[in-house]
Amino acid sequence: MKNLISVVGPTGIGKTRLAIDLAQHFDTEIVSCDSRQFFKEMKIGTAAPSEEELAEAPHHFIGNLSVEEYYSIGQYEEDALQKLNELFNHHDTVILVGGSMMYEKAVIEGLHDLPEANAENQEKLQVLLEQEGIGKLQEILKELDPEYFNVVDIHNHRRLLRAIDIIWQTNKKYSEHIAVSQDGRDFNVIRIGIDAPREELYSRINRRVDIMMEKGLLDEVKSLEGFRGLTALNTVGYTELFKYFDGEWDLDFAVSEIKKNSRRYAKRQLTWYRKADDIHYLQLGYSQKDFEDLIQWITGQLQK
C-alpha cells in the first residue's frame, strides 16, 4: 500500500519546512495543494517556497500556471491524482502540503457530484448582492448552513453564491454535501499538523507580511493590476494593495489590513482542522528529537 503524508495547518506556521524535512527523510517528492501557489506571478504574496527550498526536494504544482489560466478544483483533483500515480511508481511515500482546505480534501477524499449552477438562483443572488451587499448573502448562508458559514471565506461572494445555490437546489446543507467522501483512495493518508499558541501564530503572520513587503510585494501587486478582476487575485495581500493603488487606503493601513485578513484566514483554517480527529500534531519550534519522534510515529503508522 502506498502512503500520502499530508502536512496541514494555518497560514504562516511553517508547513513548507516540515514538508521538505519529511521529503528528505523519506527520499521523496512534494505535491502542493496551496491553490494560490499554483500561479507563477504571485510568488511573494503567497509565500511560495524559495528557489533554495525548491532545490531541497522536488515540488509539484508550484508556479505551474499563469493567473490568466482558468483552473478549477476539479481539474486540480484530476491532475494531482495523476501526479500521485506517477510518483507512486518510484516512491512508497509522497508528501502533500498546503493550507487550501478544499484542495487537500479533493486529493484525500474526492470531490462530490454537486449539481451545476442554477441560472435563476444565481441571478436572484446576484441582484441581492448588488442591491443589499455581500452582508445579505452572508446572512442567508449563516441561517441555512452555520457549519459551512464558519469555515468559508465569507468575503468571497462566489463561494457564498455557490453554496446558497446548491442548498436551494438540493434542500440539503452544503456542509453535508461536502462531508460525504465520493470514492475511496488506494493509498493510506497520514495527516500531520503543526500547532502553536494563537498569539504566537498571529505574531508570525504579522512578521511574515512585513517580510513580504521587504521582498517586494508592492511591485509584484503593481505588475498584476491589469489582472485584478481575475479570481486568482481575489486573495489576501493583493486586494488590499489594489485599494492602496486606487488611492482609497494609505500604505500603512493597507498593510495592517493584510495582516488582519491573514489572521482571519488562519482562524478559519484552525476551525476547519479542529473538526478533524485524524491529525497528529507537532508543536511549533519542534526540536530534532521531536522530529525523530514524529518519524518513529509515522513509521509505526505505516507498519499497521
N, C-alpha and C positions, 0 to 999 in steps of 0.2 A: 504494500500500500504506500502511495506517495503522500508527502506531508507538506502542508502550506502553513507557515508560521506568519500570522497576521499581527503586525505591530500597530496598535491603535492608541489614541489619546488626543487630547485637545491640542490646538494650535500652539506652537512655541514651546512644547515640553521636551523636545529632544528625540523625536521618533527617528529622524534621519540617521543620527549617530548610532542608536541602538540597532537599527536595521542593518547598517554597514558592519557593525561588530558581529552580529549574528551571521550575516552573509559570509564574512571572512572565516568565522569558526566552522561553518558547515560547507565552506568552499562552494558557494552557490551564487545565485543571481537575485536581483531585487525587481519586483513588479510594483510600480507606483499606482495607488488608487486615489491620488490627490487630483481632483478634477480641474484645478486651476494650473497645476504644474505641467499639464499637457501642452500649454501654449508657450511657444519659444520666445515670444516678445514680452513675456511677463515674469522674467526670472527673478527680479529683485522683490517685487511686491508680493510674490507667492512664496518667497524664501526657498526657491528651488535649490537642490543640492549644488554646491560649488563645483568647479572643474576638478579640484583636488578630491572632493568627496566622490564624484562620479568615477574618478580613476581608481578609487579604493575597492570598488566592486561594480560589476556590470549592472546597469539600471535600464529598465524599460518603461516607456510611456512618460518620459521627462522631455519636455520641449520637442515633442514629435509632431505637433500640429501648429498651424498658424491661427491667430484669433479670427481670421476670415473664414475658416472652415467650420462648417456646422458639424457638431459631434454629439450624439445623444448617449445617454446612459446605456441604452440597449446595444448600441454599436460597441460601446466600451466592454460590456459584458461578453459579447461575442469575441472581440479582439483579445481580451485578457485571457479567456479560457483557451483560445487557440495558442496563445503565447505560453501558457502554463503547460499545455500538452507537449509543446516543443521542448520546453525546459525540463520537463519530467523525463524526457528521453535520456538526458545526461545527468540529472540530479535526482536524488531521492527526496530532497527537501528544497523548497523555494520560499523566499521571504516576500510578503505583501506588506506595503506600508502606505499610510495616508490617513488623513482625518476626514475625508469626504464619506460620511456615514453610509449614504445610499450606494455609493460606488463599491465600498467594501462588501456591503450586503449583496450587491449584484454578483460579485465574484464568489462569495462563500455559500450563498443560498440560491441565487437566481432571482430574476425579476418576476413580475406577476402579469398574468394576461389581463391587463386593465383595458376597459373599452377606450376607443378613440374619443377625442374631444367632441362634445356635442355643440354644434354651431349656435343653437338657440340659447343654451345655457351660457356659453362664452360671451355672446352678445349682451345678454342680460347683465352679466357680471361686469363686463366692460363699461356699460352705462353707469352702473353703480360706482365703479372705480372713478370714472370721470366726474360724476356729479357729487359723490359724497366722500371720495378719497379712499386711500388704502385702509384706513381705520375701519371702514364699514365691512370690508372683506375679512379683516382680522376678527371682527366681532362675530360675523356669520360662522367662520370656521371654528372659533372658540366654543360657540354654542353647539355646533354639530359634532365636533370631534376634539375635545380638550386634550386628548393624548397627543394627537399629531400637532396640535397648536403649540404644545410645549417644546417640540423639537424642530419644527420647521423654521426656516429663515422668514420671519414674519414681515420682513421688508422687501421680500422678493414676490412681487404681485403675480408673476407667472406661476409660482408654486401654489399660491393661495387659490388662483383661478382653477388650476388643475384639480386640486384636492376637492374643492367645493363642487365642481362639475361632476367628478366621479361619485361623490356622496349623493348628489341629486339623482344621478342616473341609476345608481345601484341600491339606494336606500340602505347603504351599509357604510360604516365609518371607513375613512381612508386608511386609518391606522390598522384596521382589521385586515384590509386587503393586503397591506404590505407586511403583515405579520406571518402570512402563510408562505411557507417555503414552496417554491414551484416544483423543482425536481432535485433529487439528491445529487451530490457531487461524488466523484470517485476518488477523492483524496481526503485525508484527515485534515482538520483545521485546528490549529492551536493558536489561541489569541493571547497576545502579551500586551499589557498596558503599562504606562508609566504614570505614577501617582505623585501628586505634590500638594502641599497645603495651598489653598486658594490664593492667599496673599502672595506667596512665592511665585505661583504661576502667573498672576497678574503683573508682578513686577518684571518677570521675564518677558512677558508680552510687550510691556511698555518699552523695555530696553531694546527689544528686537525691532520695534518700529523706529526708534532713534537710529539704530544701525542701518536699517533700510534707507533712511533719509541720507545718512552719510555715504552710503554706497551709490546714491544717485537715483533714488526712486522718483524724484521730481522730474528728471529728464526722461525717465522711462515712461511715465504717465503722459508727459507732454508729447512724446513721439506717437502716442496711441490716441490722441484726441480725435483724430478722424474716424476712429472705430468705436467711439464711446457708446453708440447705440446698440452694439453687439452684446449678447448675453454674457460672453466671457468677461467683459469689462464691468459687468454689474457686480463688482467684487470689492470687498473692503480694501482700502488702500488706493483704489482708483477713483471710485465715485466721489470720495471726499476731496481729492485733489482736483478733480474736474470743477468742483464748486469754487475752489481757490482760483483756478484759471479763469472762471467766469466772473471773478471779482465779487462773488457772493460771500465768501469767507476769507479771513486773513489766514496766513500760513500756519501760525501757531494754533489757531482754533481748528483748522483742517487736520493737523497732526494729532491734536488731542482727541478729535472725533475718530480718527483711525484707531487710536489706542482703545477708546471706549467701545467701538464696534467690534474690534478684535476680541476684547474681553467678553463681550456679549456672545460672540460666536463660540468662544471657548466654553461659556456657561451652557450653551445649548448642546455642545458636544458632550460635556460631562453628564448632562441629564440623560442623553441617549445611551452612553456607555454604562451609566449606573444601573440601567434596567437589565443589563446582561449579567448572567451569573457564570459565564464561561471565560471570563478574562482573568488571567493570572498577572498580578501587579508587581512591579518593581518600583522602588522609591526613587524619586528624582535625586541625582547626585550619588547614584549607586557606586559601590566600590568594585574593585576587581573580584573580590571574594563574593559579593552579591551576584556579579555576572556569572561567576563559576557555579554558584548555587543554582542560578537560573538554567544554565546549560544542563546541569545534573537533573533538574526537574523536567526539562524538556525531553531529555534522553529517556527518563522514566516513562513519560507520556508516550513516546514513540515506541517503546517496547511493549506497551499494553496491547 
